[in-house]
Amino acid sequence: MNKGSAVLQQIKSKARLLKREVFVLYFAYKDQRVAWYAKLFAICVVAYAFSPIDLIPDFIPVLGYLDDIILVPLGVWIALKLIPDEVVKDCRAKAEELLSKSKPKNWFVGILFICVWVAFGIWITWYLYNLLLS
């Protein structure tokens, strides 16, 4: 194995770990032992991590990936510091179990995002059509 593929494997490993930690935050959000402010921060991090919309769009060179490389891991780290250790331990076990079974799918959220984009496309088309006619 060459140096490039070793680095790629290391990046994939870190990405899997980050994904697991995002699921840990999701489970911690549902736990009654977590304070409301930690839940609020955790769910914001989870929503941002899973959202297809970024603070800085990915097509902007270099800056586009900063949120994926810096903001999400930083948010996960801060959120985990706000959550009690025993809750994090329990939620890590749940996340490991979920990720080992199969890839989680949320069809409702996927369909919701598609509907929002279709509605946006229809609105833009309608707006441009009316703009050209006037």
C-alpha positions as CSV (number, residue, x, y, z in Angstrom):
1,M,0.0,0.0,0.0
2,N,1.4,3.4,-1.0
3,K,1.5,6.5,1.1
4,G,-1.5,8.1,-0.7
5,S,-3.8,5.2,-0.1
6,A,-2.7,5.1,3.6
7,V,-3.6,8.7,3.9
8,L,-7.0,8.1,2.2
9,Q,-7.7,5.2,4.6
10,Q,-6.9,7.4,7.5
11,I,-9.3,10.2,6.2
12,K,-12.0,7.6,5.7
13,S,-11.5,6.3,9.2
14,K,-11.8,9.8,10.7
15,A,-14.9,10.5,8.6
16,R,-16.6,7.3,10.0
17,L,-15.7,8.3,13.5
18,L,-17.2,11.8,12.9
19,K,-20.3,10.3,11.5
20,R,-20.6,8.0,14.6
21,E,-20.2,11.0,16.9
22,V,-22.9,12.9,15.1
23,F,-25.3,10.0,15.7
24,V,-24.1,10.0,19.4
25,L,-25.3,13.6,19.5
26,Y,-28.6,12.7,17.9
27,F,-29.2,10.0,20.6
28,A,-28.1,12.3,23.4
29,Y,-30.6,14.9,22.2
30,K,-33.3,12.4,23.0
31,D,-31.9,11.5,26.4
32,Q,-33.6,13.0,29.5
33,R,-30.3,13.3,31.4
34,V,-29.0,16.0,29.1
35,A,-29.6,19.7,29.9
36,W,-31.8,21.7,27.6
37,Y,-28.9,23.9,26.3
38,A,-26.8,20.9,25.5
39,K,-29.8,19.4,23.6
40,L,-30.3,22.6,21.7
41,F,-26.6,22.8,20.7
42,A,-26.4,19.1,19.9
43,I,-29.5,19.2,17.6
44,C,-28.1,22.2,15.8
45,V,-24.8,20.4,15.1
46,V,-26.7,17.3,13.9
47,A,-28.9,19.3,11.7
48,Y,-26.0,21.2,10.2
49,A,-23.9,18.0,9.7
50,F,-26.7,16.2,7.9
51,S,-28.0,19.2,6.0
52,P,-27.2,19.4,2.3
53,I,-27.0,23.2,2.7
54,D,-23.7,24.6,4.0
55,L,-22.8,27.9,5.6
56,I,-20.0,28.2,3.0
57,P,-21.0,26.6,-0.3
58,D,-18.6,23.8,-1.4
59,F,-18.0,25.2,-4.8
60,I,-16.0,28.1,-3.3
61,P,-12.3,27.0,-3.6
62,V,-10.7,26.1,-0.3
63,L,-13.2,28.0,1.9
64,G,-16.0,25.7,0.7
65,Y,-14.8,22.7,2.6
66,L,-13.7,24.6,5.8
67,D,-17.1,24.1,7.4
68,D,-16.9,20.3,6.7
69,I,-13.3,20.1,8.0
70,I,-13.4,22.6,10.9
71,L,-17.0,23.7,11.9
72,V,-18.6,20.3,12.1
73,P,-15.8,18.6,14.1
74,L,-15.6,21.6,16.4
75,G,-19.3,21.6,16.9
76,V,-19.3,17.9,17.7
77,W,-16.4,18.4,20.2
78,I,-18.2,21.3,22.0
79,A,-21.5,19.4,22.1
80,L,-19.9,16.3,23.5
81,K,-18.2,18.4,26.3
82,L,-21.7,19.7,27.3
83,I,-23.1,16.2,27.7
84,P,-22.5,14.0,30.8
85,D,-19.9,11.2,30.2
86,E,-22.3,8.4,31.1
87,V,-24.8,9.6,28.5
88,V,-22.1,9.9,25.9
89,K,-21.0,6.3,26.7
90,D,-24.6,5.0,26.4
91,C,-25.2,6.9,23.2
92,R,-21.9,5.7,21.6
93,A,-23.1,2.1,22.2
94,K,-26.4,2.9,20.5
95,A,-24.7,4.6,17.6
96,E,-22.3,1.7,17.1
97,E,-25.2,-0.7,17.1
98,L,-27.1,1.4,14.6
99,L,-24.2,1.8,12.2
100,S,-23.2,-1.8,12.4
101,K,-26.6,-3.1,11.4
102,S,-27.2,-1.1,8.2
103,K,-27.0,2.4,6.8
104,P,-29.7,4.5,8.4
105,K,-32.2,6.0,6.0
106,N,-34.7,8.7,6.7
107,W,-37.0,8.7,3.7
108,F,-39.3,11.4,5.2
109,V,-36.4,13.9,5.4
110,G,-35.2,13.0,1.9
111,I,-38.6,13.5,0.4
112,L,-39.0,16.7,2.3
113,F,-35.7,18.1,0.9
114,I,-36.8,17.1,-2.6
115,C,-40.2,18.8,-2.2
116,V,-38.5,22.0,-1.0
117,W,-36.2,22.0,-4.0
118,V,-39.0,21.3,-6.5
119,A,-41.2,24.0,-4.9
120,F,-38.2,26.4,-5.2
121,G,-37.7,25.5,-8.8
122,I,-41.4,26.0,-9.6
123,W,-41.3,29.4,-7.8
124,I,-38.2,30.5,-9.7
125,T,-39.7,29.4,-13.0
126,W,-43.0,31.2,-12.3
127,Y,-41.1,34.4,-11.2
128,L,-38.9,34.4,-14.3
129,Y,-41.9,33.7,-16.5
130,N,-43.8,36.6,-15.1
131,L,-40.7,38.9,-15.2
132,L,-40.2,38.2,-18.9
133,L,-43.9,38.8,-19.7
134,S,-44.1,42.2,-18.0
